[in-house]
Amino acid sequence: MGQTLVALVVAQFAARIPLSGSSYQWASRLANTRIGWWFGWLTFCYLSIAVPAIDNALASQAFMPPVGITENEDTARVITLAVLIVQAVVAIASTRPVSWINSAAVGLEVALVVVVAIALFVAVAVTGDGSTGNLTSRGVAAHAPDYFAVGGGLMLAMIMGLATLVGFDSAANLAEEAKDPHRSVPRAIVGSVVAAGILGMLFLIALTVSFEDVPRISADGSPVAAIMRENLGPAAEKVLLVAISFAFFGAGIVVMVSCSRLVYAMSRDARFPGYRVLRRVNPRTQTPVPATLLILALGFVLMVALPGAALLELITASTILPALIYGATIVLYLAVRGRLGRREGAFDLGRMELPVALCALVRTLLALFVLVTPGEALVPVVVVGGLLLLGGLFFLGMLLFDREALDTEPGADIDW
C-alpha cells in the first residue's frame, strides 16, 4: 500500500512531464537545474547498482539451482557477467526487443505466480504438511532481544515493500519512447506496483504456510527452491526457477535501459562525466550505445573488484537510495504541484493528490528511519555518503569550470 502511494505521486509527475530522465527532468524544470542534477545523480547511483544486483540474484538464486550448479559465489559472478553482456547487446540493438522481453517476462511471471500459489495451497491441504502458524511466527528471530526495537515485523514488512516494489519509475525514464506517454506511462507505473503487490503477497503467503521446519528452510541457500522441491517435486521447482530467471532477466534489462537513458539525458545537458561521448546516439539503432556500455562496465567493476561482503553492503546501500529519491520526489511534488499544468485525458488524481502525497511522504520517511537507524546499517549509510561525496566533487567541478551547464535549463523549448 505504501509503495502504491509513492507510485501515484510519481505517476502524477510522469503524466505532466513525460521525458527521459524522470525525476532529474522534473526537478530541473520545476525547482532548479542544480537540484535536478542531484536527483539525477542519486537515481544513477541506485540504478547502476541495481542492474548487477538483479543479475547476481538471477544467477545465484534462480539459475544455478535448477541446472545443478553447486552454490558458489565465484560461479555466480561469472554467470552474472555473461548475463550483463547479453542484456547490453539486446539493449543496444533496439528498444523493441527490450519491450518484447519485458512484456513476455511480466506475463509469464504473473501466470506462474498464480498457478504456483494455488498449487502450494492445494499441496498443503492434501498432505497436511506446512503450518499456518508461520504467518504469525518470528521465525529464526524468535529469541532476538531487540526484535521490536524499530517496530518488529510490521516495520520489516514495510522495508520489504521498499526493497522489492521499486524501479516502477523506470517507465518514466522511457517516456520519450512510449506511445501516448501522458496516459500509458502513469498506468504502467501504478499498475506494476499494484499487480506486483497483490500477486507477491499471495505468493509469499503460499510459500510461508507450506513448510514446517523454519530454521532449516531459513538456512537453505535457495529457500524458495527448497520449498518448491519439497511440495511440488523437482520438475515443478525447475520450471518455476527457469521462469523466475527469465523474469529477473527482463527486470535487469529494463533497469539497464532505464539507467542508460538517464545517463543520456544528463549527458545531453552536459551534466554528466564524459558527456561528450555519453550523449551520442547510434543513428541506425537509435539507442545511446556509449551510455549503455557505461552501465555494463560498472557492472563488471562491481562484480570483479568487490569481495562478497563489500558487494552485499553496496547492494544494501542501494535500498537506502530509492527511499531518498522517492522522498525527495514527493517533497518536490508538494512544493510545485500548484504550478503543474493539466492535460485533458492525462492521468490525474484530482482532489486526492494532496492526501496521497502527504501519506506517501510520511510512509517514506518512516521507511528511511527504519533503514538507517540499526547498527548494522552503518556501513551502507557510509557507502551512500561516499556516493554523495563523489557526486559532490563532480558538482563542485561544474560550478568552478562549467557553470553554464548548470545555469541553463535543459530543453527549454519543449512543450510539456
KELO-350657 format. One line per field, with one value per residue (C-alpha): x, y, z; residue number from 1; residue in one letter. Coordinates in nm, 3 decimals, padded with zeros to 5 digits. Example, Ala and Ser with C-alpha at 12.3 -4.5 7.8 and 13.67 -1.06 7.14 Angstrom:
# residues 2
xx 01.230, 01.367 $
yy -00.450, -00.106 $
zz 00.780, 00.714 $
num 1, 2 $
residuo a, s $
***
This chain:
# residues 416
xx 00.000, 00.279, 00.466, 00.139, 00.102, 00.455, 00.384, 00.074, 00.284, 00.545, 00.264, 00.136, 00.476, 00.509, 00.172, 00.281, 00.644, 00.697, 01.071, 01.364, 01.537, 01.220, 01.298, 01.608, 01.393, 01.113, 01.340, 01.545, 01.235, 01.024, 01.281, 01.615, 01.883, 02.119, 01.861, 01.773, 02.134, 02.131, 01.811, 01.981, 02.298, 02.113, 01.899, 02.205, 02.382, 02.076, 02.006, 02.370, 02.396, 02.056, 02.150, 02.429, 02.236, 01.936, 02.155, 02.353, 02.026, 01.926, 02.248, 02.267, 01.901, 01.718, 01.960, 02.216, 01.979, 01.774, 02.081, 02.254, 02.537, 02.659, 02.627, 02.944, 02.995, 03.262, 03.049, 02.753, 02.965, 03.083, 02.722, 02.628, 02.891, 02.760, 02.404, 02.519, 02.680, 02.367, 02.147, 02.374, 02.372, 01.991, 01.958, 02.192, 02.023, 01.683, 01.422, 01.168, 01.319, 01.352, 00.979, 00.904, 01.124, 00.977, 00.617, 00.683, 00.863, 00.583, 00.312, 00.494, 00.569, 00.208, 00.076, 00.325, 00.285, -00.090, -00.055, 00.222, 00.044, -00.270, -00.064, 00.108, -00.222, -00.360, -00.048, -00.072, -00.444, -00.395, -00.084, -00.147, 00.214, 00.300, 00.187, -00.037, 00.135, 00.429, 00.223, 00.248, 00.582, 00.901, 01.090, 01.463, 01.440, 01.209, 01.459, 01.619, 01.611, 01.577, 01.316, 01.069, 01.337, 01.207, 00.862, 00.927, 00.756, 00.539, 00.840, 01.022, 00.723, 00.732, 01.102, 01.035, 00.795, 01.056, 01.321, 01.110, 00.845, 01.093, 01.202, 00.850, 00.979, 01.181, 00.869, 00.908, 01.269, 01.143, 00.862, 01.007, 00.988, 00.630, 00.303, 00.064, 00.300, 00.067, -00.164, 00.035, 00.335, 00.133, -00.076, 00.241, 00.385, 00.079, -00.031, 00.307, 00.313, -00.047, -00.013, 00.322, 00.197, -00.118, 00.037, 00.354, 00.156, -00.042, 00.278, 00.451, 00.155, 00.154, 00.527, 00.507, 00.236, 00.380, 00.666, 00.714, 01.087, 01.154, 01.524, 01.611, 01.439, 01.582, 01.934, 01.895, 02.087, 01.779, 01.476, 01.214, 01.362, 01.369, 01.001, 00.902, 01.102, 00.956, 00.594, 00.565, 00.863, 01.192, 01.026, 00.797, 01.090, 01.293, 01.005, 00.945, 01.310, 01.356, 01.059, 01.197, 01.531, 01.356, 01.166, 01.491, 01.649, 01.361, 01.381, 01.757, 01.745, 01.469, 01.674, 01.985, 01.795, 01.641, 01.980, 02.133, 01.850, 01.913, 02.285, 02.196, 01.952, 02.209, 02.484, 02.257, 02.251, 02.632, 02.592, 02.749, 03.117, 03.226, 02.906, 03.055, 03.077, 02.781, 02.527, 02.586, 02.302, 02.363, 02.190, 02.095, 01.964, 01.855, 01.994, 02.256, 02.533, 02.809, 02.570, 02.467, 02.830, 02.898, 02.634, 02.785, 03.135, 03.019, 02.852, 03.178, 03.372, 03.132, 03.134, 03.510, 03.656, 03.434, 03.460, 03.140, 03.090, 03.157, 02.921, 02.648, 02.695, 02.675, 02.352, 02.212, 02.306, 02.111, 01.799, 01.853, 01.894, 01.540, 01.396, 01.593, 01.492, 01.122, 01.111, 01.276, 01.042, 00.737, 00.870, 00.930, 00.575, 00.427, 00.632, 00.544, 00.209, 00.028, 00.240, 00.180, -00.046, -00.335, -00.367, -00.706, -00.722, -00.395, -00.363, -00.479, -00.561, -00.777, -00.873, -00.690, -00.346, -00.261, -00.376, -00.198, 00.124, 00.124, 00.061, 00.332, 00.580, 00.506, 00.543, 00.872, 01.021, 00.930, 01.089, 01.405, 01.421, 01.398, 01.666, 01.931, 01.883, 02.001, 02.369, 02.411, 02.318, 02.633, 02.836, 02.554, 02.497, 02.870, 02.854, 02.566, 02.765, 03.062, 02.845, 02.713, 03.069, 03.176, 02.885, 02.962, 03.317, 03.194, 02.922, 03.186, 03.393, 03.098, 03.043, 03.407, 03.472, 03.139, 02.881, 02.691, 02.581, 02.420, 02.265, 02.096, 01.758, 01.760, 01.514, 01.354, 01.181, 01.000, 00.626, 00.533 $
yy 00.000, 00.242, 00.198, 00.237, 00.583, 00.670, 00.531, 00.752, 01.062, 00.955, 00.886, 01.242, 01.377, 01.135, 01.247, 01.612, 01.584, 01.264, 01.293, 01.053, 01.115, 01.123, 01.289, 01.458, 01.628, 01.711, 01.875, 02.059, 02.220, 02.277, 02.356, 02.450, 02.280, 02.226, 02.043, 01.847, 01.737, 01.582, 01.396, 01.259, 01.160, 00.972, 00.790, 00.697, 00.555, 00.348, 00.212, 00.135, -00.077, -00.237, -00.386, -00.620, -00.683, -00.815, -01.024, -01.167, -01.274, -01.430, -01.631, -01.745, -01.790, -01.875, -02.012, -02.221, -02.447, -02.591, -02.662, -02.842, -02.595, -02.606, -02.283, -02.086, -01.711, -01.704, -01.910, -01.681, -01.380, -01.532, -01.606, -01.251, -01.109, -01.322, -01.203, -00.840, -00.878, -01.033, -00.761, -00.487, -00.638, -00.654, -00.303, -00.160, -00.343, -00.176, -00.081, -00.309, -00.642, -00.493, -00.425, -00.776, -00.940, -00.732, -00.798, -01.172, -01.184, -00.999, -01.216, -01.538, -01.429, -01.332, -01.662, -01.876, -01.690, -01.751, -02.117, -02.196, -02.023, -02.226, -02.544, -02.484, -02.421, -02.743, -02.939, -02.821, -02.901, -03.252, -03.358, -03.174, -03.056, -02.695, -02.459, -02.154, -02.056, -01.940, -01.635, -01.503, -01.658, -01.460, -01.749, -01.762, -01.421, -01.558, -01.500, -01.180, -00.935, -00.626, -00.766, -00.485, -00.213, -00.037, -00.187, -00.557, -00.747, -00.454, -00.238, -00.528, -00.581, -00.214, -00.238, -00.545, -00.341, -00.069, -00.324, -00.515, -00.279, -00.033, 00.059, 00.143, 00.487, 00.314, 00.351, 00.728, 00.706, 00.557, 00.809, 00.965, 00.625, 00.544, 00.599, 00.846, 00.880, 01.113, 00.816, 00.499, 00.575, 00.656, 00.343, 00.135, 00.286, 00.234, -00.093, -00.258, -00.180, -00.285, -00.611, -00.696, -00.615, -00.828, -01.125, -01.105, -01.116, -01.416, -01.597, -01.516, -01.642, -01.965, -02.014, -01.928, -02.180, -02.464, -02.574, -02.660, -02.656, -02.282, -02.294, -02.548, -02.356, -02.026, -02.171, -02.301, -02.106, -02.103, -02.129, -02.076, -02.356, -02.584, -02.517, -02.582, -02.904, -03.045, -02.959, -02.989, -03.201, -03.136, -03.085, -02.807, -02.648, -02.632, -02.492, -02.218, -02.121, -02.108, -01.873, -01.665, -01.648, -01.508, -01.258, -01.147, -01.111, -00.892, -00.677, -00.639, -00.531, -00.275, -00.122, -00.118, 00.060, 00.300, 00.386, 00.437, 00.677, 00.874, 00.897, 01.005, 01.269, 01.419, 01.400, 01.567, 01.861, 01.846, 01.748, 01.405, 01.297, 01.225, 01.377, 01.445, 01.071, 00.952, 01.174, 01.004, 00.802, 00.538, 00.659, 00.307, 00.160, 00.494, 00.384, 00.554, 00.298, 00.466, 00.519, 00.152, 00.039, 00.252, 00.062, -00.265, -00.154, -00.051, -00.389, -00.560, -00.348, -00.426, -00.799, -00.831, -00.581, -00.606, -00.900, -01.068, -00.868, -00.534, -00.618, -00.706, -00.377, -00.188, -00.367, -00.287, 00.076, 00.071, 00.010, 00.342, 00.532, 00.478, 00.589, 00.913, 00.956, 00.887, 01.106, 01.394, 01.345, 01.367, 01.684, 01.831, 01.744, 01.906, 02.219, 02.264, 02.089, 02.423, 02.515, 02.192, 02.220, 01.988, 01.798, 01.670, 01.291, 01.257, 01.068, 01.287, 01.218, 01.528, 01.619, 01.317, 01.433, 01.621, 01.348, 01.083, 01.283, 01.357, 00.992, 00.880, 01.122, 01.005, 00.642, 00.706, 00.897, 00.612, 00.362, 00.572, 00.591, 00.213, 00.169, 00.391, 00.351, -00.010, -00.051, -00.288, -00.002, 00.195, 00.066, 00.111, 00.463, 00.535, 00.394, 00.628, 00.913, 00.820, 00.824, 01.166, 01.288, 01.158, 01.336, 01.649, 01.661, 01.649, 01.903, 02.135, 02.091, 02.203, 02.506, 02.607, 02.520, 02.471, 02.678, 02.750, 02.385, 02.410, 02.750, 02.658, 02.488, 02.177, 02.156, 02.491, 02.476, 02.150, 02.194, 01.993 $
zz 00.000, 00.093, -00.233, -00.425, -00.273, -00.384, -00.732, -00.759, -00.692, -00.947, -01.195, -01.147, -01.248, -01.540, -01.676, -01.676, -01.792, -01.997, -02.067, -02.036, -01.704, -01.490, -01.155, -01.298, -01.560, -01.317, -01.062, -01.326, -01.475, -01.165, -00.895, -01.050, -01.255, -00.961, -00.753, -01.066, -01.101, -00.755, -00.836, -01.144, -00.960, -00.684, -00.940, -01.145, -00.836, -00.747, -01.095, -01.178, -00.861, -00.919, -01.257, -01.134, -00.811, -01.006, -01.235, -00.945, -00.781, -01.113, -01.123, -00.761, -00.666, -00.988, -01.249, -01.062, -00.858, -01.150, -01.366, -01.080, -01.018, -00.659, -00.465, -00.530, -00.525, -00.796, -01.032, -00.969, -01.056, -01.384, -01.481, -01.380, -01.615, -01.901, -01.836, -01.828, -02.170, -02.323, -02.176, -02.308, -02.659, -02.660, -02.516, -02.780, -03.069, -03.028, -02.771, -02.941, -02.823, -02.476, -02.479, -02.605, -02.341, -02.062, -02.171, -02.202, -01.866, -01.688, -01.845, -01.765, -01.411, -01.340, -01.476, -01.285, -00.957, -00.964, -01.070, -00.821, -00.531, -00.597, -00.632, -00.298, -00.121, -00.271, -00.173, 00.188, 00.202, 00.059, 00.250, 00.575, 00.577, 00.641, 00.914, 00.913, 01.236, 01.025, 00.933, 01.289, 01.386, 01.432, 01.274, 01.341, 01.513, 01.785, 02.066, 01.936, 02.229, 02.008, 01.769, 01.842, 01.861, 01.548, 01.516, 01.468, 01.190, 01.078, 01.002, 00.840, 00.612, 00.517, 00.436, 00.223, 00.013, -00.028, -00.124, -00.377, -00.518, -00.664, -01.012, -01.127, -01.221, -01.494, -01.707, -01.674, -01.790, -02.118, -02.164, -02.479, -02.649, -02.540, -02.724, -02.558, -02.256, -02.065, -02.007, -02.082, -01.859, -01.541, -01.597, -01.628, -01.309, -01.090, -01.250, -01.200, -00.828, -00.763, -00.957, -00.802, -00.453, -00.473, -00.653, -00.447, -00.123, -00.247, -00.340, -00.009, 00.193, -00.008, 00.049, 00.419, 00.508, 00.301, 00.530, 00.897, 00.972, 00.978, 01.083, 00.812, 00.532, 00.656, 00.646, 00.290, 00.026, -00.202, 00.032, -00.239, -00.446, -00.141, -00.064, -00.425, -00.441, -00.121, -00.202, -00.578, -00.677, -00.862, -01.202, -01.078, -00.899, -01.219, -01.423, -01.169, -01.136, -01.512, -01.532, -01.245, -01.427, -01.732, -01.515, -01.350, -01.694, -01.808, -01.496, -01.529, -01.891, -01.822, -01.539, -01.761, -02.037, -01.786, -01.639, -01.983, -02.073, -01.756, -01.836, -02.188, -02.061, -01.822, -02.086, -02.341, -02.098, -02.049, -01.682, -01.659, -01.655, -02.012, -02.152, -02.496, -02.556, -02.348, -02.524, -02.859, -03.013, -03.277, -03.594, -03.702, -03.376, -03.225, -02.887, -02.663, -02.712, -02.502, -02.209, -02.220, -02.233, -01.925, -01.726, -01.850, -01.747, -01.400, -01.356, -01.447, -01.199, -00.914, -00.989, -01.036, -00.790, -00.481, -00.239, -00.122, 00.197, 00.026, -00.259, -00.010, 00.173, -00.157, -00.251, 00.095, 00.043, -00.282, -00.070, 00.105, -00.221, -00.358, -00.022, -00.054, -00.418, -00.361, -00.052, -00.237, -00.534, -00.308, -00.142, -00.487, -00.592, -00.282, -00.349, -00.716, -00.767, -00.793, -01.096, -01.287, -01.587, -01.661, -01.986, -02.093, -02.083, -01.890, -01.560, -01.272, -00.905, -00.880, -00.524, -00.385, -00.496, -00.173, 00.074, -00.133, -00.147, 00.228, 00.320, 00.077, 00.236, 00.592, 00.488, 00.303, 00.597, 00.833, 00.598, 00.574, 00.953, 00.982, 00.716, 00.870, 01.248, 01.312, 01.397, 01.102, 00.870, 00.949, 00.654, 00.396, 00.527, 00.487, 00.133, 00.048, 00.200, -00.019, -00.332, -00.234, -00.177, -00.517, -00.680, -00.479, -00.615, -00.975, -00.894, -00.747, -01.062, -01.274, -01.051, -01.094, -01.458, -01.636, -01.451, -01.772, -01.796, -01.452, -01.514, -01.842, -01.818, -02.040, -02.324, -02.250, -02.588, -02.511, -02.466, -02.158 $
num 1, 2, 3, 4, 5, 6, 7, 8, 9, 10, 11, 12, 13, 14, 15, 16, 17, 18, 19, 20, 21, 22, 23, 24, 25, 26, 27, 28, 29, 30, 31, 32, 33, 34, 35, 36, 37, 38, 39, 40, 41, 42, 43, 44, 45, 46, 47, 48, 49, 50, 51, 52, 53, 54, 55, 56, 57, 58, 59, 60, 61, 62, 63, 64, 65, 66, 67, 68, 69, 70, 71, 72, 73, 74, 75, 76, 77, 78, 79, 80, 81, 82, 83, 84, 85, 86, 87, 88, 89, 90, 91, 92, 93, 94, 95, 96, 97, 98, 99, 100, 101, 102, 103, 104, 105, 106, 107, 108, 109, 110, 111, 112, 113, 114, 115, 116, 117, 118, 119, 120, 121, 122, 123, 124, 125, 126, 127, 128, 129, 130, 131, 132, 133, 134, 135, 136, 137, 138, 139, 140, 141, 142, 143, 144, 145, 146, 147, 148, 149, 150, 151, 152, 153, 154, 155, 156, 157, 158, 159, 160, 161, 162, 163, 164, 165, 166, 167, 168, 169, 170, 171, 172, 173, 174, 175, 176, 177, 178, 179, 180, 181, 182, 183, 184, 185, 186, 187, 188, 189, 190, 191, 192, 193, 194, 195, 196, 197, 198, 199, 200, 201, 202, 203, 204, 205, 206, 207, 208, 209, 210, 211, 212, 213, 214, 215, 216, 217, 218, 219, 220, 221, 222, 223, 224, 225, 226, 227, 228, 229, 230, 231, 232, 233, 234, 235, 236, 237, 238, 239, 240, 241, 242, 243, 244, 245, 246, 247, 248, 249, 250, 251, 252, 253, 254, 255, 256, 257, 258, 259, 260, 261, 262, 263, 264, 265, 266, 267, 268, 269, 270, 271, 272, 273, 274, 275, 276, 277, 278, 279, 280, 281, 282, 283, 284, 285, 286, 287, 288, 289, 290, 291, 292, 293, 294, 295, 296, 297, 298, 299, 300, 301, 302, 303, 304, 305, 306, 307, 308, 309, 310, 311, 312, 313, 314, 315, 316, 317, 318, 319, 320, 321, 322, 323, 324, 325, 326, 327, 328, 329, 330, 331, 332, 333, 334, 335, 336, 337, 338, 339, 340, 341, 342, 343, 344, 345, 346, 347, 348, 349, 350, 351, 352, 353, 354, 355, 356, 357, 358, 359, 360, 361, 362, 363, 364, 365, 366, 367, 368, 369, 370, 371, 372, 373, 374, 375, 376, 377, 378, 379, 380, 381, 382, 383, 384, 385, 386, 387, 388, 389, 390, 391, 392, 393, 394, 395, 396, 397, 398, 399, 400, 401, 402, 403, 404, 405, 406, 407, 408, 409, 410, 411, 412, 413, 414, 415, 416 $
residuo m, g, q, t, l, v, a, l, v, v, a, q, f, a, a, r, i, p, l, s, g, s, s, y, q, w, a, s, r, l, a, n, t, r, i, g, w, w, f, g, w, l, t, f, c, y, l, s, i, a, v, p, a, i, d, n, a, l, a, s, q, a, f, m, p, p, v, g, i, t, e, n, e, d, t, a, r, v, i, t, l, a, v, l, i, v, q, a, v, v, a, i, a, s, t, r, p, v, s, w, i, n, s, a, a, v, g, l, e, v, a, l, v, v, v, v, a, i, a, l, f, v, a, v, a, v, t, g, d, g, s, t, g, n, l, t, s, r, g, v, a, a, h, a, p, d, y, f, a, v, g, g, g, l, m, l, a, m, i, m, g, l, a, t, l, v, g, f, d, s, a, a, n, l, a, e, e, a, k, d, p, h, r, s, v, p, r, a, i, v, g, s, v, v, a, a, g, i, l, g, m, l, f, l, i, a, l, t, v, s, f, e, d, v, p, r, i, s, a, d, g, s, p, v, a, a, i, m, r, e, n, l, g, p, a, a, e, k, v, l, l, v, a, i, s, f, a, f, f, g, a, g, i, v, v, m, v, s, c, s, r, l, v, y, a, m, s, r, d, a, r, f, p, g, y, r, v, l, r, r, v, n, p, r, t, q, t, p, v, p, a, t, l, l, i, l, a, l, g, f, v, l, m, v, a, l, p, g, a, a, l, l, e, l, i, t, a, s, t, i, l, p, a, l, i, y, g, a, t, i, v, l, y, l, a, v, r, g, r, l, g, r, r, e, g, a, f, d, l, g, r, m, e, l, p, v, a, l, c, a, l, v, r, t, l, l, a, l, f, v, l, v, t, p, g, e, a, l, v, p, v, v, v, v, g, g, l, l, l, l, g, g, l, f, f, l, g, m, l, l, f, d, r, e, a, l, d, t, e, p, g, a, d, i, d, w $
***
